[in-house]
Structures are given as structure tokens and as C-alpha cells.
Amino acid sequence: MELQEVINKQAEVAQPVLTEEQMEKINFILIEALHTNKQVYLTYYKNGQRITETGFIQFVDSLGNLFIFIDEVFELKNKMRLSELIDVRFM
């Protein structure tokens, strides 16, 4: 194992488990952000890390467990699972 791999492993965090109430709040904010086109801070879990980005919600499918997010920096469409989300806040 290389040194960088060891360092990366040590930096990993466990994915937080959200309560039903937290998940409902996230869903509500996503849908409001979608309809009002307000910019949001999105915090999600990927590969052992918490990542926060800013951008706009373009699509939400609660039943299909996915949403589409356009990031502010590169204006790229990111398809993500709702289950990867940790937090969503309006800017």
C-alpha cells in the first residue's frame, strides 16, 4: 500500500445516518429549490468523504432516489442519489 493510500484511508469518515425527519427536510428543501430556482449548498457523501458544493437543483425523483444538480463552478449536470445527501441549505 502506498503512503498516499494510507493517508486517504485515514481521512475517510463513515457515512452519517440521517433520521426520517432530516431526510424529509432535505427532500422539502430540494423541491423548494427546484421550483424557486434558488441556489443551494449541497453536502454529500462519496468515497469516504463529505463534499460540499454550491449550485442549482434541476430535477428531483424521490421515488427513484435521484436528483440532478448543476454545480456553480463548471455548470455540469451531476446525477446523484438522494441517499448520498447529508445536508442541503439555501445560500
C-alpha positions as CSV (number, residue, x, y, z in Angstrom):
1,M,0.0,0.0,0.0
2,E,1.4,3.4,-0.9
3,L,1.7,6.2,1.5
4,Q,-0.9,8.3,-0.2
5,E,-3.4,5.5,0.0
6,V,-2.8,5.2,3.8
7,I,-3.3,8.9,4.2
8,N,-6.5,8.8,2.2
9,K,-7.8,5.9,4.3
10,Q,-7.1,7.8,7.5
11,A,-9.1,10.8,6.2
12,E,-12.2,8.7,5.4
13,V,-15.2,9.2,7.5
14,A,-18.3,7.0,8.0
15,Q,-21.4,8.0,6.2
16,P,-23.8,9.7,8.6
17,V,-27.1,8.0,9.2
18,L,-30.0,10.5,8.8
19,T,-33.2,10.4,10.7
20,E,-36.6,10.3,8.9
21,E,-37.1,14.0,9.9
22,Q,-33.7,15.0,8.4
23,M,-34.5,13.2,5.2
24,E,-37.9,14.9,4.9
25,K,-36.3,18.3,5.5
26,I,-33.7,17.6,2.7
27,N,-36.5,16.5,0.3
28,F,-38.6,19.6,1.1
29,I,-35.6,21.9,0.5
30,L,-34.7,20.1,-2.7
31,I,-38.2,20.5,-4.1
32,E,-38.4,24.2,-3.0
33,A,-35.0,24.9,-4.6
34,L,-36.2,23.2,-7.8
35,H,-39.4,25.3,-8.0
36,T,-37.8,28.6,-6.9
37,N,-34.5,28.1,-8.7
38,K,-32.7,29.2,-5.6
39,Q,-29.0,28.3,-5.2
40,V,-28.2,25.7,-2.5
41,Y,-25.2,24.3,-0.6
42,L,-25.3,20.5,-1.1
43,T,-23.3,18.3,1.3
44,Y,-23.0,14.7,0.2
45,Y,-21.0,11.6,1.0
46,K,-18.8,10.0,-1.6
47,N,-15.8,7.6,-1.3
48,G,-15.4,8.1,2.4
49,Q,-15.5,11.9,2.2
50,R,-18.0,14.7,2.9
51,I,-18.1,17.1,-0.1
52,T,-19.9,20.4,-0.2
53,E,-20.8,22.2,-3.5
54,T,-23.0,25.0,-4.5
55,G,-25.4,25.1,-7.4
56,F,-28.9,24.6,-8.6
57,I,-31.4,21.6,-8.4
58,Q,-32.7,20.7,-11.9
59,F,-34.7,17.5,-11.2
60,V,-35.9,15.5,-8.2
61,D,-37.2,12.0,-8.2
62,S,-38.0,11.0,-4.6
63,L,-39.3,7.5,-5.6
64,G,-36.3,6.8,-7.9
65,N,-33.9,8.0,-5.2
66,L,-32.2,10.5,-7.5
67,F,-31.8,14.2,-8.3
68,I,-29.9,16.3,-10.8
69,F,-27.7,19.1,-9.6
70,I,-25.9,21.7,-11.7
71,D,-22.8,22.8,-10.0
72,E,-22.0,26.5,-9.9
73,V,-18.3,26.2,-10.9
74,F,-18.3,24.1,-14.1
75,E,-22.1,24.2,-14.8
76,L,-22.0,20.4,-15.2
77,K,-25.1,18.2,-14.6
78,N,-24.5,15.8,-11.8
79,K,-26.9,12.9,-11.4
80,M,-26.8,11.8,-7.7
81,R,-28.6,9.5,-5.4
82,L,-30.7,11.1,-2.6
83,S,-29.2,8.6,-0.2
84,E,-25.8,10.2,-0.7
85,L,-27.0,13.5,0.6
86,I,-26.1,14.6,4.1
87,D,-27.4,18.2,4.1
88,V,-29.0,20.8,1.8
89,R,-29.2,24.5,2.7
90,F,-30.2,27.7,0.9
91,M,-27.4,30.1,0.3
